[in-house]
Each structure stands twice: as structure tokens, then as C-alpha cells.
Amino acid sequence: MQGQAAVTKIVYLDHAEALGGAEFSLLDLLRTLDRSRFEPTLACPPGPLAERARGLGVAVADLALEKLKDRNPVRSITHLLRGQGVLSTLVREGGFQIAHANTLRTAMVAASAGRRLPARFAWHVRDYVMPTWARSTILRRCHVAIAPSRFIARSLGASPKVRVVPNGIEMGSPPDPERAAAFRAHVGLPREAPVIGCLGRIRPWKGQRYFIDVAARLAARLPDARFLIVGATLFPDRGRDYVAELKELADSLGVADRVVFTGQTDEPLAALAAMDLLVHCSEDEPFGRVLIEAMASRRPVVAFRSGAVPEIVEDGSTGLLVDFADTTGMAEAIFDLLRNRTRAEAYGEAGRQRVADSFTVAASTRAIEAIYDELLLPGHTETPR
């Protein structure tokens, strides 16, 4: 009688103290990982990510990594060296075979540790914008780089280490009208008004300023419409000025009374249900989890053709794409969809089917598990230099 196969111990590394798309995707992975084959531990700072992971029955280790970018280069090097020691000790004492870095900061520390990190090193590349030296160093020293889109994979060059694994979500049931009505009431929206929304972190690259410009272009043509900005900055000390700029822009364009800032919500699917369509204005979007959430909720999408968006939204099938920063074209696309409800509903149905076919969390998790199996094969015994 053959014995059971050994369970692989994996430590997931994340430095974030707040929940963003990368953290929600990591939680999905932890929830659906085959625990008969893989034993996960999450190393992260205390906070909502740690709490949610514990709720999934995942062991959590405290991990506090200082910022690596500092005006004082000596402090930057000191922070990096401290991080190397913390990470190397964590991996060695935990007996982990794989270290899976979910953020750029943790990947940079893991890469700098080099051979001191006694585990196979997987880099989940969630970011597009990063220093060139960081990209090349991490790619050289990791065993595998997991890209959520072909757009991100191309940014890494023609490396045999790169694997494309799209993010996925649980399909679930589309939100019901009562939930949508409750969300509208909560944020002060008329029950029957057309609602055009964007959802995501409030960051300059997310393009909320373009959304407000679109609102101004549509205000006179859609006098009953409301424009919903759902989300907040993850780092209030850094994002407060940008939020103020957005509100000043809405005021200067005469749509301050039509643009609703909801702040962060714990019910993004209810927010999507309250919208007639989702607008996505990001530049160089690495993936765009909200896109598949909207499509699974049967909401058509109007978006800039930038980054990974065309890999997800099929123009003329699940939504409409326009060139980046073309707010005139975006306004026309939105107006056309609101005027043609039958077409909008068809896009919503096609979007939900596309998510079911291509962007489920089960498919994403199984693909990542296959990468772990690959890492444990002979030939991956040493940390690349």
C-alpha cells in the first residue's frame, strides 16, 4: 500500500494593510486551494486581509516590511536588508517549500534575498508600472512569474518563466433588484434614474477624472442620470488630495450635484447591481477584476481600450471599447447603450457567459496548482541568479 503524497507547504507574502484587487484574488486562491495537497500560510501585516484569511482556516504569520522607497538611500537599503532577514527566517523556520509573493514589495525583498530564501520563489505580477531594474531583478531571481493577463506577460519580455493565469471569480447568482434598490437608497440615488458607475480604488491611473469629464458631456442629454464613483483611496494620507481634485473638477464642470462619491463599500456587487452599466477608465490596466464582476452581474461595460481590458471585454459583444482618453467617444457609447436597452441586456448576458467560460476562480486556482507542481519537479532545485 502506497503512502499518501507529501503536502506542500506554501507561504503567501503580502505587505498590504488594506484590501485591493490583488488581496481579493489571493483570498479566492486560499479559499479554493486543494488542502489535501497544499498547506497554505499567509504572511502579512495585521488587518482585514489577515482576519479574512483566518476566517478561511488559513494560518497567518505577522509580516511587517518597511517601505523600500525612501528619499534617503541609506534608509532604503537598511529597510531592504531588514526585510531579507525577516523573510529568510520566516521561510526557513516554517519549512516552506514555496514562497508566493503577491505584491511588488514582497517580491522585491524575496528577490534580493536570493539564495538566502530556502524555497522556490513564485512572483505573482499584479503591477504594470514598476522600476525597470526591479522588473529585471525579480524576473531573473524568481522561479516562475505568474501574469494575470497577456498584457502583463508582454511587459516581462520573452521569458520562459512567465505563465499567464487570468484572475477568476465565483459566478454566484446575479444581484437581485431589491439589493440594487437598497444600495440606491443608501447612497441617495433615485430608484428609477439611469445610473452610470465606475468602481475601484481612487487613484490617478484609474482615471476617475475621465469619468467626470464623461459625466459632463452626458449631463444635458441625460438630465435624470446619476454618475456613481464607488471606492476610496487605500492610503488616505496619499490620496486625499486627488479626491479633492476630483470633487473640484466635478464642481467646475457643473456636475457636482450629479456625481455621487460613495466611498468604500463592503458590497461591490450590490453597487454593480445598482448601475445600468459600468464605465472603466483605467490606463494600462493590469487586469481589472471589476470588469469580470460587472460582466458576471450582467452589466454591460464601456471602457478604454487600454492594458488588459481588450482581453476581457469583447468589443461589440460584452461591451463597447473606445480609445484611451477619448471621453467624447465614451460618452457616445454610453448614450447608445442607455438608449438601446435590448442591446445592453444582450451584452450583459454575453458578459456573464464569458466569465463562466474564461474567468472562474476554480480554473484560476487549478492553473496555479499546476504551476506549484511544476516548481517541485527536478530542475527547480536552486534559486536562479
Summary of the structure (lengths in Angstrom):
residues: 385
radius of gyration: 21.8
end to end distance: 41.2
largest distance: 76.1
contacts: 1276
relative contact order: 0.12
helix: 46%
strand: 16%
